[in-house]
Amino acid sequence: MAQVLFASALQASDDPSPDQVRTAVEERLRACHEDLADCVACVAQEAGDHPETYAARMRWALSVAGRVGSPAAA
């Protein structure tokens, strides 16, 4: 879930609710045709293009994903 959240348009500054996070993850998965590899490729691209912000965003995504849980659990 964290990789998909990372690849979404949601921002840490949005202070998203669990429902907003689940919605953003579901929308991002639909946008990449349920292909998790596409989301992972986006994460890798961002790491290469923006290494100065990658770590902070991934820490945020991991933290939020851990608190929210799986979209299927909603």
C-alpha positions as CSV (number, residue, x, y, z in Angstrom):
1,M,0.0,0.0,0.0
2,A,2.8,2.5,0.8
3,Q,4.2,2.3,-2.7
4,V,0.8,3.0,-4.2
5,L,0.2,5.9,-1.8
6,F,3.7,7.3,-2.6
7,A,2.7,7.3,-6.3
8,S,-0.6,9.0,-5.6
9,A,-1.3,12.7,-5.7
10,L,-2.1,12.8,-2.0
11,Q,0.4,15.0,0.0
12,A,1.4,14.8,3.6
13,S,0.4,18.5,3.9
14,D,-3.2,17.4,3.1
15,D,-3.2,15.6,6.5
16,P,-5.5,13.0,4.9
17,S,-8.1,10.9,6.8
18,P,-7.9,7.1,6.5
19,D,-10.8,7.3,4.0
20,Q,-9.0,9.8,1.9
21,V,-5.9,7.6,1.9
22,R,-7.9,4.5,0.9
23,T,-9.6,6.4,-1.8
24,A,-6.3,7.8,-3.2
25,V,-4.8,4.3,-3.2
26,E,-7.8,2.8,-4.9
27,E,-7.8,5.6,-7.5
28,R,-4.0,5.2,-8.2
29,L,-4.4,1.4,-8.6
30,R,-7.2,2.0,-11.1
31,A,-5.1,4.5,-13.0
32,C,-2.3,1.9,-13.4
33,H,-4.8,-0.8,-14.3
34,E,-4.3,-2.7,-11.0
35,D,-0.7,-3.2,-12.0
36,L,1.4,-2.8,-8.8
37,A,4.6,-2.9,-10.9
38,D,3.5,0.4,-12.6
39,C,3.3,2.0,-9.1
40,V,6.6,0.6,-8.1
41,A,8.2,1.9,-11.3
42,C,6.8,5.4,-10.5
43,V,8.4,5.2,-7.0
44,A,11.8,4.2,-8.6
45,Q,11.5,7.0,-11.1
46,E,10.8,9.6,-8.3
47,A,13.7,8.3,-6.3
48,G,16.0,8.9,-9.2
49,D,14.5,12.2,-10.2
50,H,14.0,13.7,-6.8
51,P,16.3,12.0,-4.3
52,E,16.2,15.0,-2.0
53,T,12.4,14.5,-1.3
54,Y,12.1,10.7,-1.9
55,A,13.1,9.6,1.6
56,A,10.7,11.9,3.4
57,R,7.8,11.1,1.2
58,M,8.4,7.3,1.5
59,R,8.7,7.6,5.3
60,W,5.3,9.5,5.3
61,A,3.8,6.9,3.0
62,L,5.0,4.0,5.1
63,S,3.8,5.6,8.3
64,V,0.3,6.4,6.9
65,A,-0.1,3.0,5.3
66,G,0.8,1.4,8.6
67,R,-1.8,3.4,10.4
68,V,-4.6,3.0,7.8
69,G,-4.1,-0.6,6.8
70,S,-5.3,-2.3,3.6
71,P,-8.0,-0.8,1.4
72,A,-9.7,-4.2,1.4
73,A,-9.9,-4.0,5.2
74,A,-12.1,-0.9,5.0
